[in-house]
Amino acid sequence: MGIQEAVLACLTKYVDFEGRATRPECWWWALFVLAVWVILWVMGGAILGADSGAGPVSGGLFCLAAFPPGLAVAARRLHDTDRSAWWLLLLLAPIVGWGVLFYYLAEPSMPGPNKFGDALFLQ
């Protein structure tokens, strides 16, 4: 799965917290959000001036819009590793919780079906 397919999948499943998501889908989405945020931050400051605050505002608005699909893809990714989406509450525990969640999101997919769905699309 390439970045275009992953971003399109995340945008079409904007708030779909059911099913499973592959590792590339999750990490391409994260890279896309980071890249767009940096571009908006830099371009806003370059076009309207660094003192205008346009960079942080435009980047922040984009991140706010990208937050629901980011949570959804993370929930589906946790489902793919046979974990409940309730593990996303680790986001509330800085440093240690984020590290554990990062580890869970980076784990390989569970082969075959699990309680969250079939993995036939992963082949």
C-alpha angles and dihedrals in degrees: 000000000000129000094264093053092045095049091045091049091050093047094048090048091045096156102005106132095173128090130022136299127203123238093250091052091055098044097041087054091051091049091048092052092047093048094048091046092053092046093050092046093051097040093047091053093043096049101040100023132265092265094055095077091224093127097056092040096050092042091048093049090051092050090049090053092045094050099084095050089044091056090045095052090045090052091049090047090053088050088054089058089049095254130126120252087239085085085077086079085079084082086077091062107071121220101353095044092044091050093051092047091048089052092050093048091049095051118109120262120269109248118237129006123329133177090285098055147289123310098211091117089060094068 
